Amino acid sequence: MAPPRDRVVIVDFGMGNLHSVHQALRHAGADLPVDISISQDPDTVRAADRVVLPGQGAMRDCMQHLQDTGMADAVRDIFGHQPLLGICVGLQMLLEHSAEHDCAGLGLLPGQAHRFDAALTQEDGSRITVPQMGWNAVWQHDDHPLWAGIPNGSPFYFLHSYYAMMARQDDIAGEADYGLRYCCALQHGSVFATQFHPEKSAAAGLRLLRNFLRWQPPARAQ
């Protein structure tokens, strides 16, 4: 008898890089017992074995669509139960608040999203550009299972103007340097989220996605 297949659901709330995330997950899990789909149905999200919350664009618009589709309540319901991967604005939506349009987030993790200060400078003395767009090294905080097989300091692809400031240091899973050292990956129980785009980050990004598809947080351990 074939082993049961994990139902992996990508939250569709009308915005974001859904199809590139879908394709990357399918590629990363091509040989794994997973079924990967995109859904606008909150009950489908609640019934999933794993959930991906992507996001791209303005935080206020993303949050409004999340509320309008009923996905905000669905994400709150699965928080702390099913493995959840947030990507880019999907990370920021997990927080309490964003400085972008003075917008409230889901409030699932204590933290705020702040805008990069264009007056910040890089090591060579030049000012940063906002948004940060391109490749940057990611420094891992610990040996979290989603970092398995990914060398510390590996480059990932970023496209963002806002970054997370976490209230709890233990929630920080990775950092990057861009005029300052900031949180670019967070962790909490069965939640992992990245400011960078793993679906656009070549081999390291695909490895992180594959690790997510195989991840068994303590609450799900057999």
N, C-alpha and C positions, 0 to 999 in steps of 0.2 A: 504494500500500500504506500502510495506517495505521501511524503510528510505534509502536514498542513502548511498552507502558504500564508505569509503575513500580508495583511491588507494595509498598504501604504497609501495614504490619502494626502494630496497636495491641496491646501485650502485655496479655493477660487472665490475671491471677493471682488472680482471685476478689474483688478489691477495687478501689476507685477509681471515678472519674467517667468510665467508659468510653464511655457512650453520648453524653454531651454532647461529649466530645472527638471521637468519631466523626462526629457531626453537624456540628461546627464545621469539621473537616477536609474533609468532603464539600462544605460550602458554600464554603470557601476555595479548593478545587481543582475547582470545578464544571466549568471549561473546560480543565482540564489533563489530560494523558494519564496518569492515575493510577487504580489500583484500591485502595480503602481497605477494610480488613477488620479484624475483631477475632479474635484466635486464642489458644487455650490450648496449641497444639502447638509445642514448642520447635523442631522441624525447619522449621516454617513461618516462624518468626522468623528462623532462620538463612538461609533462602532469600529473605528479603525484600530489596527494594532500599532501603527506608527503614523505620525502626522508631521507634515512639513508646512511651515508658515513662511512663504516667501513674501517679498515686498519690494517695490521699486516705485519711486515717485514721491509725492508730497505726503508727509505723515498725516496731516489732517484729512486728506482725501482717502488715504488707506484706512484710517480709523472709521471714517463715515461709512465706507463701503462694508467694512467688517461689521459694523452695527446694523446697517440696513439689511444685510443678508442673513442675520442671525448667527453669523460665525463667531462674533465676540463671545456670546454665551457658550457656544460649543467649545471654543478654545479654553475658556475658563473651566468648563466641566472636565476636560481631559487633562488639565494641568496637574502634574504630580502623579498621574496614573500611566498614560501611554507615553512612550518616548516621543519627544517633540523637538524638531529642529527648526529654529528661526533663522532666516537669511536676510541680511541688510535691514531694511525697514521692519522686517519681521522680527529682528532683534529689538529694535527700538520700541515696537508696539507692546512688548512684554513689560516695559518699564512704567513708572508712574506718570511721567510727564516728559514732553519734548518742548524745547524752546522754539521749535518751528511752529509758528502761528499760535504759540501758547497752548499747545494741544495736550489733552490728557491721553495717557495710554491705557492699557488694560490693567495696570497696577498689580501685575502678578509677581514682579520682582522689584525690590526697592532700589530705585536709581532714576537718573535723569539723562536726557539727551541734550547735549550742548553743541552749539555751532563752533566750528573751528574759527579762531581769531586770525584773520588774514595778516595781522602784524607779526605772527609767529615766524621764526626763522629756522632754517634747516642747518645742518652742520657746516655747510659751506658759506653760511651767512646770508643766503638768498631767502627771500620771503616765500612762504608756502603759497600755493594757489588753492582756492576753494571753488569747486569741490576737489578733494583728493581723487585723482583718476589715474589708475595704473597699478603696477605691481609694487608690493611692499613686503618686507620680511615680517613674519609673525613669530613671536617669542612665546613659547608654551609655558604655562605656569606649573604644570604637573604632568603626570603620566595618564591623563584621562584616556579612556578607551578610544575616543574619536581621534586622538593624535597617533594611534598605533601605526607604525611604519612610515610616519612623516617626520623627517629630520627637523629638529628645532632650528628656527630661523628660515624655514622654507618660504618662498615668495607665494603670495596669493593676490588675486585681483580685487581692487577696491574701486568703488565709485560712490562717494558720499560727502556730504557737507557737515553732518552731525555725528557725534560720537557719544558713547555711553560713559557716564560717571556713576559707578556702582556704590551703594551705601555699604556693602559688605565685601571685603577683600576676598573672602572665600568663594564668592560668585564669579570671580574673574578667572577665566580659563586661558586667556592669551592676550598679549599686548603687541602694539606696533608703535613705531616712532613716526610722527609727522608734526614737527614743531614742538611736540611734547609726547611723552609716553602715555598712551591711552588704551583703554580696554577695547579689544577688537573681537573677543570671543568670551562668552559667559557660560556658566554651568550652574545647575542647581537641581539635584536629584535626577529626575528623568528628562530634564531640559538641557539642551545645548543650543547655543545660537552664535552666529558669526556675523560680524559687520561686513566682512569680505564676501565675495561671491564664489563659493566652491564650484559651482557649475561652469564658471569661466576661468578656473584656475588650473587647468591642465591636469597633470598626473597627481599632484598633491590634493587638488580639489576632489578628483574622482575617488581617491583613497579615503578621504574624509567621508564622502557620501556612502561609500561601501561600508566603512566602519559603522556609520549610523544604521544602515540596513541590518547589520549583524549585532548591534549593541543590545545587551541585556542589562539594563539598570537593576540595582538591587531589588526593587519592588517587583520586577518581572522575573527574577532569577528562579530557576526550577529547583 
